[in-house]
Amino acid sequence: MLKRKEREYRIEYADETITFDVKCQSKNFDIIKINATTHDLGVSAEYKWLRKYYPKYDSCMQMLFRKKLDNGDEVVFDKVDIAMEGKHLKTIWFDVTSFIDGAHVSFDEDIDSYAEHTINCIYNK
């Protein structure tokens, strides 16, 4: 049986707060939406979430998966299979849409260009 659970878990990095929406948890898989702005911190947050809720996990396989929704939107998942004590435990589907496409800026890029790109993404939905 699928069960939706709400949990408050936040990670603070300097000026960024990363939050997680637990969309679904079941025996075989979890669906977790990560709300982050930057790619590096979003990916780091995946591993922090895994260590918090599955502290002794081993990552078996990881891959990006794009899912086209009925309304035409696309959601990007980082699909991570985890095991404990050598046995498959479950698959964690991290919704990484908020930070996967262009949501990163290197230290040598123009921060204003990055901000303008982010404004376009937010307001043109």
C-alpha positions as CSV (number, residue, x, y, z in Angstrom):
1,M,0.0,0.0,0.0
2,L,1.3,3.4,-0.9
3,K,1.4,6.0,1.8
4,R,2.0,9.7,1.6
5,K,4.0,11.1,4.4
6,E,4.8,14.7,5.2
7,R,8.1,15.3,7.0
8,E,9.9,18.5,7.7
9,Y,13.5,18.2,6.8
10,R,15.7,21.1,5.7
11,I,19.3,21.7,5.0
12,E,20.9,25.1,5.3
13,Y,23.9,26.0,3.2
14,A,25.1,29.6,3.5
15,D,22.3,31.6,1.8
16,E,20.4,28.6,0.4
17,T,17.7,26.5,2.2
18,I,17.0,23.1,0.6
19,T,13.7,21.4,1.5
20,F,12.3,18.0,0.7
21,D,8.7,17.0,-0.1
22,V,8.0,13.3,0.6
23,K,5.6,12.5,-2.1
24,C,5.3,8.8,-1.5
25,Q,6.8,6.1,0.6
26,S,6.2,2.4,0.2
27,K,8.0,-0.8,0.9
28,N,9.7,-0.8,-2.6
29,F,10.2,2.8,-3.4
30,D,10.1,6.4,-2.2
31,I,9.4,9.5,-4.3
32,I,11.2,12.6,-2.9
33,K,11.0,16.1,-4.4
34,I,14.1,18.2,-3.7
35,N,13.6,21.9,-3.7
36,A,17.0,23.4,-4.4
37,T,18.4,26.3,-6.5
38,T,21.9,25.1,-7.3
39,H,22.9,21.8,-8.9
40,D,25.8,21.0,-6.6
41,L,23.9,21.6,-3.4
42,G,20.9,19.7,-4.7
43,V,22.9,16.7,-5.5
44,S,24.7,16.9,-2.2
45,A,21.3,17.1,-0.5
46,E,20.3,13.8,-2.1
47,Y,23.1,12.0,-0.2
48,K,22.4,13.8,3.0
49,W,18.7,12.7,2.8
50,L,19.8,9.1,2.2
51,R,22.2,9.1,5.1
52,K,19.5,10.5,7.4
53,Y,16.8,8.1,6.5
54,Y,18.8,5.0,5.4
55,P,22.0,5.5,7.4
56,K,23.7,2.2,6.4
57,Y,22.7,2.1,2.8
58,D,24.8,1.2,-0.2
59,S,24.1,2.7,-3.5
60,C,23.7,0.0,-6.2
61,M,22.7,1.9,-9.3
62,Q,21.9,5.5,-10.1
63,M,20.6,7.1,-13.3
64,L,18.7,10.1,-14.6
65,F,15.1,9.5,-15.8
66,R,12.9,12.0,-17.6
67,K,9.1,11.5,-17.3
68,K,6.7,13.4,-19.5
69,L,3.5,14.1,-17.7
70,D,0.0,14.1,-19.2
71,N,-0.1,17.9,-19.1
72,G,3.1,18.1,-21.2
73,D,5.4,19.1,-18.4
74,E,8.6,17.0,-17.9
75,V,9.9,15.9,-14.5
76,V,13.5,14.8,-14.1
77,F,14.3,12.1,-11.5
78,D,17.6,10.8,-10.1
79,K,16.7,7.2,-9.6
80,V,18.8,5.6,-6.9
81,D,18.7,1.9,-6.0
82,I,19.9,1.2,-2.5
83,A,20.8,-1.9,-0.6
84,M,21.5,-2.8,3.0
85,E,23.6,-5.7,4.0
86,G,24.0,-6.8,0.4
87,K,20.2,-7.1,-0.3
88,H,18.2,-4.7,-2.5
89,L,16.1,-2.5,-0.2
90,K,14.3,-0.1,-2.5
91,T,14.5,2.5,-5.2
92,I,14.5,6.2,-4.3
93,W,13.2,8.5,-7.0
94,F,14.5,12.0,-6.3
95,D,12.6,14.7,-8.3
96,V,15.5,16.9,-9.2
97,T,13.6,19.1,-11.7
98,S,14.2,22.3,-9.7
99,F,17.9,22.2,-10.1
100,I,18.9,19.8,-12.9
101,D,18.6,22.0,-16.1
102,G,20.9,25.0,-15.9
103,A,20.4,25.6,-12.2
104,H,24.0,26.0,-11.5
105,V,26.6,28.7,-11.8
106,S,30.3,28.3,-11.6
107,F,32.4,30.9,-9.8
108,D,33.7,32.4,-13.0
109,E,30.2,33.0,-14.6
110,D,28.3,36.2,-14.4
111,I,25.9,35.9,-11.5
112,D,23.5,38.4,-13.2
113,S,23.1,36.2,-16.2
114,Y,22.3,33.3,-13.9
115,A,19.8,35.4,-12.0
116,E,18.1,36.4,-15.3
117,H,17.9,32.8,-16.4
118,T,16.3,31.9,-13.1
119,I,13.8,34.7,-13.4
120,N,12.8,33.5,-16.9
121,C,12.3,30.0,-15.6
122,I,10.2,31.1,-12.6
123,Y,8.0,33.6,-14.4
124,N,7.6,31.9,-17.8
125,K,5.9,28.7,-16.4
